[in-house]
Amino acid sequence: MLPQFGIEPERFMLTWVSANEGEKFAEVVKDLVAKVKLVGPLGKVSERTGGELIG
Amino acid sequence: MGDKLNFAFYWTAGCGGCEVATLDIDEKILDVAELANIVLWPIAMDFKYEDIENMDDDNIDVSFINGAIRNTEQREIAELLREKSKVVVAFGACACHGGIPSLGNFHNKDEIFQEAYVDTISTNNPDNNLPTPKTEVAEGELTIPEFFDTVYKLDDLIEVEYYLPGCPPSTDLIIKAVEAIANDNLPPVGSVIASKKTVCDECDREKKEKKVKEFRRPYEVDVDPELCLLEQGIICCGSATTGGCGANCPTVNMPCRGCYGPTSEVADQGAKLLSAVASVIDSDDQEEIAKIAKDILDPGGTFYRFGMSNSLLKRKKLG
């Protein structure tokens, strides 16, 4: 469904981290943040609707 | 004339079903005529926009507006009716949540024009003529309304006092709304005139454990008339959808499509439905889950069928 909304696959991640895997959790988050920074901001709703609310 | 209320009915981006639903209240329409003067109702009576423009502000007691807003004419008349009305009712799924037209928010203006005026098999348009807001002709300039990239629900543009959801709203709810107006017994501003509970709550089907190995469309299933449709692998939107319809669709073996919109507890109807449907998939195996999920051919259109304008994301990302 996310591609239908034009949302890049880099923005989505599904993974399993146990409560005692603190280091892994930090890595997973750093990794996702780096990927999302590369694709840039998603844009506010007003931007998504063409720069202004109506148009 | 003196003591009567003034009502206006207007139709923007919608199919006209709401107008038919208004007439479907049968002999009660006579009560409406008794109660109110109709000052605008383009489908049924001949009035001019000018008549409305010449009115004083707040001259109309209630404007019932059905349809979403997707072009400049619809925006202009919605704003005009707002200015002239004490109360505006968003009538039907399109005005409340965007409705079917808001599926256009999975595309943009150019894509919609390309499909509608060029690519459709029945279209013969060798010069690729597309609607243009302004055209110069010998006699002067011709204009038509400008089409937006995005389909909006009514309260994205103007303030709305009441919401009467549904595609179309049930005659019972229309009568309830009219009676509330007649008796000056309206609920608090902002109210949705429907149930506070879900469609599942009004559905008499037997609910057991939901475990689904395969999603199927209604025509592919010999439907058990007693059992919950979702348990039969038919995607039914009842669990995240406001009731008030009396669960009409599930009663006749058709799944709920979600036309009454989210309940007050739900922020994003499509996300909630996706979550509900994902939770009934009966598998722990990633590949099998992916295979089962592939049965849902158009998840965006299925889970946001009547409410893209009302979703958190509003539309497909532009550009």
Chai-1 contact restraints between the chains, C-beta under 6 A:
chainA,res_idxA,chainB,res_idxB,connection_type,confidence,min_distance_angstrom,max_distance_angstrom,comment,restraint_id
A,M1,B,P299,contact,1.0,0.0,6.0,A-B,restraint_1
A,M1,B,G300,contact,1.0,0.0,6.0,A-B,restraint_2
A,Q4,B,F106,contact,1.0,0.0,6.0,A-B,restraint_3
A,Q4,B,G300,contact,1.0,0.0,6.0,A-B,restraint_4
A,F5,B,L313,contact,1.0,0.0,6.0,A-B,restraint_5
A,F5,B,K316,contact,1.0,0.0,6.0,A-B,restraint_6
A,G6,B,K316,contact,1.0,0.0,6.0,A-B,restraint_7
A,G6,B,K317,contact,1.0,0.0,6.0,A-B,restraint_8
A,V45,B,K314,contact,1.0,0.0,6.0,A-B,restraint_9
A,R48,B,R315,contact,1.0,0.0,6.0,A-B,restraint_10
A,R48,B,K317,contact,1.0,0.0,6.0,A-B,restraint_11
A,R48,B,L318,contact,1.0,0.0,6.0,A-B,restraint_12
A,T49,B,T150,contact,1.0,0.0,6.0,A-B,restraint_13
A,G50,B,D149,contact,1.0,0.0,6.0,A-B,restraint_14
A,G50,B,L318,contact,1.0,0.0,6.0,A-B,restraint_15
A,G55,B,F148,contact,1.0,0.0,6.0,A-B,restraint_16
